[in-house]
Amino acid sequence: MDEIPESASGPAGAGLDRRAELSEFLRTRRARLKPEDVGMPDFGRHRRVPGLRREELAQLAGVSVAYYTRLEQGNGRNVSAEVLDAIARALRLSDAEHAHLTHLAKPKQHKKKQVARPEQVRPALRHLLDSIDGVPAYISGRRSDILAWNGMAAALFGDWSELPAQERNWARLVFLRPEYRELFVEWDQKASDVVSYLRMDAGCHSDDPRLSALVGELSLKSEEFRRLWATHDVKEKTYGVKHLRHPLVGELTLNFESFRLGDGTEQVLITHHAEPGSPSAEALRLLASWGTDATKAGSGTGPGSGASRA
């Protein structure tokens, strides 16, 4: 398949403001906690802010109010890992949120600014995808880009090879293409997951102009994206269940698994499979028999049609 050109996600420009990201992330995490959640008294109508006050959070973390205030204002340059751990515990952060906080507060120092290049999928991985029989599988990269996929993924999700390279991106598909709203039965959850993955990526690569351009474009074009982006929720790709409504075979319940590749690329292999003997397993077998023409056979207006090979 074609590589994604450097300008695909929008014009080059500044990245995201890391200090603003840190400030808003801490503020939104603090706002979701109630005093009773952490064993503190709630003075009811006298409380003028949602969630914990800064001084309450500082007390829980064992730091001064002034120190925490500076951190929440985006100044995390000199914060220690021990203090970040204490604040993460006080805020009841998940592992993904804890990692995100660390990325924002203590970014890795790059000796030399690297020129962004299109992500490459190793030939061995492309061969692996082609050899996975009967299981929809694809590889995603940074910014939720879809980099490579097998024929079963094309039969299930649509023929991404018919899209321009810059459109092969989960955030664009979910928020800008109505057919994907029909494909995912629980579209709201899928949309939330995609934004949470993007937020996690932004914490690691806030200086990425293509990511910033993608967020800017989606914020202009989708009110739902703007709302979800403002929550500052983060999540790692892991595993779970997806409910799909395919135009040819109807509803499917599929388990998905995410395998982060250990080659330093940040790429993830994602597979979908059905419980043996289930109606969804039979539906996948039917899709396999149709091959990559499955979506075209179903409606001609679904997520895609025709053959696809990474």
Disulfide bonds with the S-S distance in Angstrom:
none
